[in-house]
C-alpha cells in the first residue's frame, strides 16, 4: 500500500494493527524490511530493529538567479505561470484595498 507502517484500529476488541511494511511484518507476509524507517514505540512492539547500516545525507538544489541585482531577482527562478499567478494575486489584493 506504499506506507512504511502506521497503527490502524482502536486498540479495543479490534486490536490495533499496522498498515504498510510494518503490517506485512506483523502478518508474517515478509521476513525482513530494509528501508529508512523511523523507530517508534509502537513499531518496536512489532519488529526487532537492527543497528544503522547506512548513513546518508539529503541535499536540495534550486535554480540560482545569477548575479543580477534588481528588485525582480526573487521572481527569476519561477516559471512564467507562477509569475503570472503572483502578479494576478497582487493586483487582486490591490483592487480589494482600493475598494475598502
N, C-alpha and C positions, 0 to 999 in steps of 0.2 A: 504494500500500500504506500510505499515511498516514505515511511516515517521511521525514525530511529527508535521510538517507543515512548508513548505517553500512557499513563494509567487511565483506564476506562472502567466504568462501573461505579456503583455507590459504596462498595465495601461492606454492604449488609449481607443479606442472604445470597444475593447475586455477587459473589466475590469480585473484588477488583481484579482486572486483568490488564494486560498491556496490548497495544497495537504495535505494528511495525516489527523491527528486528527483535526487540525485547519480547514481544508476543510470540514470535516464532521460536525463540529460545525457550520461553515458558511452556509452549505447547510441544516442545521437543521436535519441531519440524526441521530445525537445523542444530548442529552441534557447536558451531563457532560463528561469531560475528566479528569481523575485522573492519573497524571504522572509527571515526573520531567521535565516540560517544562521550557525553559528559557524565561524570559519576554523580548519581543522586541516591538518596537513602532508599527510595522505592526500587530502583534498579539493582541495588546491591542485594536486596532480598530475593531477587530472581536469578541473578547470574554472578559468577565469580569474575572479577576484573583482574587482568594481569597488569604488569608494570608498563611503563611507557616504552613503546617500540620506536616511535618516530617523533622527532621534534621538528616542527616546521614553522615557517613564518608566512604571513599573508601580506601581500603588498597591493597597493591600489595605485593606478596611474590615471591621470586626467590630462586632457589636452592643454598644453601651455599656451597662453595667449601671445607670447612673444615679448619683445621689449617695447611695445607701443605704450606710450604714456598718455592716455587720454581717458576721458570720462566713460567711454564705452568699453573699456578693457574688460570689465566684468561680464559683458554680454558676448564677447568674441567666441568662447567655447561652445555656446548654444547654437543649435541648428535654426534655420530660418523659421520653422513652425513655432519653435519655443520663443524666439524673439518676437514674433507676431502676437503670440498669446500674451506675453508680458506687456507689450505696448498697448494692446486692446484692453487689458485689465487696468493699466494705469490711466488710460483715457476714460474708462468707465468710472473709476473712483473719482477722477477729477470732475466728471459730469455730475456725479452724486453730490460732491462738495459744493458745486455751483448752484445746485437746486436748493440745498439747505441754506 
